Amino acid sequence: MKIALISDTHATGPTPWMQAVYDRYLAKADLLLHMGDMTSKELWSFFMQHPGFHAVAGNMDEWSLSGELETRLSMTVEGGLRIGMMHGFGLSGRPLSGAVAQAFGPDYDLLCFGHTHEPAWIDYDGVRVANPGSLRETGKAPTLAYVHVAADGTMTRELVQVPREMG
């Protein structure tokens, strides 16, 4: 299974660049998970075209979008893989990855968060905690991550630096 992780897109809507990113990196993933700060309902609607799309609210999302999304999401997917998602704001303690692991507890295989715009891949007592960084068209170099899940449940992460020039 291939899971695409994105976060902190901070966009007012889909752009030609985001369409190119979707076509090249996201469309063929089995799951597409967004960890908040899409910021616009238009971008959320764009990502809804993916049949395995799930998202959580971020602290910068407009009110109409944050009303549609949960702040935390738990799911069990193919093969019994237990995934937890949240943006990551409002948690005390550092590092934030540890606070996310503590907030969900040990009954997960993969926990995903955003907010920091910094990629992370950390193991907390057998629970993998991932942050894909920020897939923002402007500012710091945009990143996304794939989590590859093997038939035996083994997970590996692939961090992708997305070019600013797409098409």
C-alpha positions as CSV (number, residue, x, y, z in Angstrom):
1,M,0.0,0.0,0.0
2,K,1.2,3.5,-0.8
3,I,0.0,6.4,1.4
4,A,0.6,9.9,0.3
5,L,1.0,12.4,3.2
6,I,0.6,16.2,2.7
7,S,0.1,19.1,5.0
8,D,0.2,22.9,5.3
9,T,-0.7,23.7,1.7
10,H,-1.9,27.2,2.7
11,A,-3.7,27.8,-0.6
12,T,-6.8,29.7,-1.5
13,G,-7.7,27.1,-4.1
14,P,-6.2,24.7,-6.6
15,T,-3.6,26.2,-8.9
16,P,-2.0,24.8,-12.0
17,W,1.0,23.9,-9.9
18,M,-1.2,22.0,-7.4
19,Q,-2.9,20.2,-10.3
20,A,0.5,19.1,-11.6
21,V,1.5,17.9,-8.2
22,Y,-1.7,16.0,-7.8
23,D,-1.3,14.3,-11.2
24,R,2.4,13.5,-10.8
25,Y,2.6,12.6,-7.0
26,L,-0.8,12.1,-5.4
27,A,-3.3,10.6,-7.8
28,K,-1.9,7.0,-7.9
29,A,-1.6,6.7,-4.1
30,D,-3.9,4.3,-2.3
31,L,-4.6,6.9,0.4
32,L,-4.1,10.6,0.4
33,L,-4.0,12.1,3.8
34,H,-3.9,15.9,4.5
35,M,-2.9,17.0,8.0
36,G,-4.5,20.4,8.0
37,D,-4.0,24.0,7.0
38,M,-5.4,23.6,3.5
39,T,-6.9,27.0,4.4
40,S,-9.7,26.9,1.7
41,K,-12.8,24.9,1.1
42,E,-12.0,25.1,-2.7
43,L,-8.7,23.2,-2.2
44,W,-10.5,20.6,0.0
45,S,-13.1,20.1,-2.8
46,F,-10.2,19.7,-5.3
47,F,-8.6,16.9,-3.2
48,M,-12.0,15.2,-2.8
49,Q,-11.5,13.8,-6.3
50,H,-9.1,11.2,-4.7
51,P,-11.1,8.1,-3.7
52,G,-8.9,7.6,-0.6
53,F,-8.7,11.2,0.6
54,H,-9.0,12.0,4.3
55,A,-8.2,15.3,6.0
56,V,-8.2,17.0,9.4
57,A,-8.7,20.7,10.3
58,G,-5.7,22.9,10.8
59,N,-5.4,26.1,12.8
60,M,-5.3,28.3,9.6
61,D,-8.3,26.8,7.8
62,E,-11.2,29.1,7.0
63,W,-14.3,28.7,9.1
64,S,-16.4,27.0,6.4
65,L,-13.7,24.4,6.0
66,S,-12.9,23.8,9.6
67,G,-16.6,23.1,10.2
68,E,-16.5,20.2,7.7
69,L,-13.4,18.6,9.3
70,E,-12.5,16.9,12.6
71,T,-9.5,18.0,14.5
72,R,-8.5,14.3,15.0
73,L,-9.2,11.3,12.9
74,S,-8.7,7.6,13.5
75,M,-9.1,4.9,10.9
76,T,-8.3,1.3,10.2
77,V,-7.4,0.5,6.6
78,E,-6.3,-2.5,4.5
79,G,-4.6,-5.2,6.5
80,G,-5.7,-3.7,9.8
81,L,-3.3,-0.8,9.7
82,R,-4.5,1.7,12.4
83,I,-3.8,5.3,11.5
84,G,-4.3,8.5,13.5
85,M,-4.2,12.0,12.1
86,M,-4.2,15.5,13.5
87,H,-2.7,18.9,12.6
88,G,-0.8,19.3,15.9
89,F,-1.7,22.7,17.2
90,G,-2.7,23.2,20.8
91,L,-0.4,20.4,22.2
92,S,2.0,21.1,25.0
93,G,5.5,19.6,25.2
94,R,8.3,19.2,22.7
95,P,9.0,17.6,20.4
96,L,5.6,17.9,18.9
97,S,5.9,14.4,17.5
98,G,6.1,13.1,21.0
99,A,3.0,15.1,22.0
100,V,1.1,13.6,19.1
101,A,2.2,10.1,20.0
102,Q,1.1,10.7,23.6
103,A,-2.3,12.2,22.5
104,F,-3.2,9.1,20.5
105,G,-1.6,6.4,22.6
106,P,0.1,3.2,21.7
107,D,-2.8,1.5,19.8
108,Y,-1.7,2.8,16.4
109,D,0.7,1.8,13.7
110,L,1.0,5.2,12.1
111,L,0.4,8.7,13.4
112,C,0.5,11.7,11.1
113,F,0.6,15.4,11.9
114,G,1.6,18.7,10.3
115,H,1.8,22.3,11.7
116,T,5.6,22.6,12.0
117,H,6.4,22.5,8.2
118,E,9.3,20.3,9.1
119,P,9.4,16.6,7.9
120,A,9.7,14.0,10.6
121,W,9.7,10.2,10.8
122,I,10.1,9.0,14.3
123,D,9.4,5.7,16.1
124,Y,7.8,5.9,19.6
125,D,7.7,2.3,21.0
126,G,6.7,0.8,17.7
127,V,4.3,3.6,16.7
128,R,5.6,5.5,13.6
129,V,5.0,9.2,13.7
130,A,5.2,11.1,10.4
131,N,5.1,14.7,9.3
132,P,5.4,15.3,5.6
133,G,6.5,19.0,5.9
134,S,4.7,21.6,4.0
135,L,3.3,21.3,0.4
136,R,3.1,25.1,0.0
137,E,3.7,26.6,-3.4
138,T,5.5,29.6,-1.9
139,G,8.1,30.0,0.8
140,K,10.3,27.1,1.9
141,A,10.9,24.1,-0.5
142,P,7.7,22.1,-0.7
143,T,7.7,18.5,0.5
144,L,5.3,15.6,0.7
145,A,5.9,12.0,1.9
146,Y,4.9,8.5,1.0
147,V,4.6,5.8,3.5
148,H,5.0,2.4,1.8
149,V,3.4,-0.4,3.7
150,A,4.6,-3.9,2.9
151,A,2.4,-7.0,3.1
152,D,4.0,-7.9,6.5
153,G,3.1,-4.4,7.9
154,T,6.6,-3.0,7.6
155,M,6.6,0.7,6.9
156,T,9.1,2.9,5.1
157,R,9.0,6.6,4.4
158,E,10.0,8.3,1.2
159,L,10.3,12.1,1.5
160,V,9.8,14.0,-1.8
161,Q,11.0,17.5,-2.5
162,V,8.6,18.9,-5.0
163,P,10.0,21.2,-7.7
164,R,8.5,24.7,-7.9
165,E,8.3,24.4,-11.6
166,M,5.8,21.7,-12.6
167,G,4.1,20.9,-15.8
